[in-house]
Amino acid sequence: MLGSEVNSETEARRAVMGLCAAATGDEVGILLKALPESGAAIDLRPPKVGLIMLRGRMGGEGAAFNLGEATVARASVQLSSGTVGFAYHLGRDLVKARRAALVDALWQEEATRERVETALIPIRRRLSAIAALQARQTAATRVEFFTMIRGDN
């Protein structure tokens, strides 16, 4: 596999996991109901809640500092084919973390990838509609400033 192919696959997988992170737990559950293969998985690491350290930078460019901690739910599952899926989500929703790990594993399988992508369409549409609404609301509050130059002062 060429480097660019690996990179594009990694980016596509990252996008799918981003959709799972932005989706509700129920949406991920509905997605999995459309995929009958989702039941045949074992927990490599059962879902668990933990903490991560959040880091920040002053002005986005300064020295890094520890901002605080956030709770995360994580899970990893393995399909009967041996494919492993992982998920980390902010918050304490263990069911959503396990479901997202299943989505990750099923997306990695060539046989189920297209069906996973198809099942993600409603989530994509909802998130796109929210982003469009936010963009319209932001544009409505935009103020344009201009400067007038006076004669020879």
C-alpha positions as CSV (number, residue, x, y, z in Angstrom):
1,M,0.0,0.0,0.0
2,L,1.3,3.4,-0.9
3,G,1.8,6.1,1.8
4,S,-1.0,8.3,0.4
5,E,-3.4,5.4,0.4
6,V,-2.6,4.7,4.1
7,N,-3.0,8.4,4.9
8,S,-6.4,8.7,3.1
9,E,-7.7,5.6,4.8
10,T,-6.5,6.9,8.2
11,E,-8.3,10.2,7.5
12,A,-11.5,8.4,6.4
13,R,-11.4,6.3,9.6
14,R,-10.8,9.5,11.7
15,A,-13.8,11.1,10.0
16,V,-16.0,8.1,10.8
17,M,-14.9,8.1,14.4
18,G,-15.5,11.9,14.5
19,L,-19.1,11.2,13.4
20,C,-19.5,8.6,16.1
21,A,-18.2,11.1,18.7
22,A,-20.7,13.8,17.6
23,A,-23.6,11.4,17.3
24,T,-25.9,10.5,20.2
25,G,-25.7,7.1,21.8
26,D,-29.1,6.3,20.3
27,E,-27.9,7.2,16.8
28,V,-24.9,4.9,17.1
29,G,-27.3,2.2,18.3
30,I,-29.6,2.6,15.3
31,L,-26.6,2.5,13.0
32,L,-25.5,-0.9,14.5
33,K,-29.0,-2.3,14.2
34,A,-28.6,-1.9,10.4
35,L,-25.4,-4.1,10.6
36,P,-26.2,-7.7,11.7
37,E,-22.5,-8.5,12.0
38,S,-22.2,-6.2,15.1
39,G,-23.3,-8.9,17.5
40,A,-20.2,-11.1,16.9
41,A,-17.6,-9.2,18.9
42,I,-15.8,-9.7,22.2
43,D,-14.5,-7.1,24.5
44,L,-10.7,-6.8,24.5
45,R,-11.0,-4.1,27.1
46,P,-14.4,-3.7,28.6
47,P,-15.9,-0.2,28.5
48,K,-14.4,1.9,31.3
49,V,-14.5,5.5,32.5
50,G,-11.2,7.2,33.1
51,L,-9.5,10.6,33.0
52,I,-7.4,12.5,30.5
53,M,-5.3,15.6,31.0
54,L,-6.4,18.6,28.9
55,R,-3.5,20.7,27.7
56,G,-3.6,24.3,26.5
57,R,-1.4,27.0,25.1
58,M,-1.5,30.8,25.8
59,G,-2.6,32.5,22.6
60,G,-2.4,29.1,20.8
61,E,1.4,29.4,20.4
62,G,2.8,29.7,23.9
63,A,4.3,27.0,26.2
64,A,1.9,24.1,26.9
65,F,0.3,23.9,30.3
66,N,-2.1,21.5,32.0
67,L,-5.6,23.0,31.9
68,G,-7.4,20.3,33.8
69,E,-8.9,16.8,33.5
70,A,-11.9,15.4,31.6
71,T,-13.7,12.1,32.0
72,V,-13.6,9.8,29.0
73,A,-15.3,6.5,28.2
74,R,-13.1,4.0,26.3
75,A,-13.7,0.5,24.8
76,S,-12.0,-1.9,22.5
77,V,-13.6,-4.9,20.8
78,Q,-12.5,-7.6,18.5
79,L,-14.6,-9.1,15.7
80,S,-14.5,-12.9,15.0
81,S,-12.3,-12.1,12.0
82,G,-9.7,-10.6,14.3
83,T,-10.3,-6.9,13.4
84,V,-10.0,-4.7,16.4
85,G,-12.0,-1.5,17.0
86,F,-11.3,1.3,19.5
87,A,-13.2,4.2,20.8
88,Y,-12.6,7.1,23.3
89,H,-15.4,9.5,24.0
90,L,-15.7,12.5,26.3
91,G,-18.1,11.8,29.1
92,R,-19.3,8.6,30.9
93,D,-21.4,6.9,28.3
94,L,-20.0,3.3,28.3
95,V,-22.6,1.9,25.9
96,K,-21.9,4.6,23.3
97,A,-18.1,3.9,23.6
98,R,-18.6,0.2,23.0
99,R,-21.0,0.8,20.1
100,A,-18.5,3.3,18.5
101,A,-15.7,0.7,18.9
102,L,-17.9,-1.8,17.0
103,V,-18.5,0.8,14.3
104,D,-14.7,1.3,14.0
105,A,-14.1,-2.5,13.7
106,L,-16.8,-3.0,11.1
107,W,-15.7,0.0,9.1
108,Q,-12.2,-1.5,8.9
109,E,-13.6,-4.7,7.3
110,E,-13.8,-4.4,3.5
111,A,-17.0,-6.5,3.5
112,T,-19.0,-4.1,5.8
113,R,-17.3,-0.7,5.1
114,E,-19.8,0.4,2.5
115,R,-22.8,-0.5,4.7
116,V,-21.3,1.4,7.6
117,E,-20.8,4.4,5.4
118,T,-24.4,4.2,4.2
119,A,-25.7,3.8,7.8
120,L,-23.7,7.0,8.7
121,I,-25.7,9.2,6.2
122,P,-28.5,10.2,8.6
123,I,-25.9,11.3,11.2
124,R,-23.9,13.2,8.6
125,R,-27.1,15.0,7.4
126,R,-28.1,16.0,11.0
127,L,-24.7,17.3,11.8
128,S,-24.5,19.2,8.5
129,A,-27.9,20.8,9.2
130,I,-26.7,21.9,12.6
131,A,-23.5,23.4,11.1
132,A,-25.5,25.2,8.4
133,L,-27.8,26.6,11.1
134,Q,-24.9,27.8,13.2
135,A,-23.3,29.4,10.2
136,R,-26.5,31.3,9.3
137,Q,-26.9,32.5,12.9
138,T,-23.3,33.6,13.0
139,A,-23.5,35.4,9.7
140,A,-26.6,37.3,10.9
141,T,-24.5,38.9,13.7
142,R,-21.6,39.9,11.5
143,V,-20.6,43.5,11.6
144,E,-18.4,45.0,8.9
145,F,-16.2,47.9,9.9
146,F,-14.6,50.3,7.5
147,T,-12.5,53.4,7.8
148,M,-13.0,56.7,6.1
149,I,-9.9,58.7,5.2
150,R,-10.3,62.5,5.5
151,G,-8.4,64.9,3.3
152,D,-4.8,65.9,4.0
153,N,-4.7,65.4,7.8
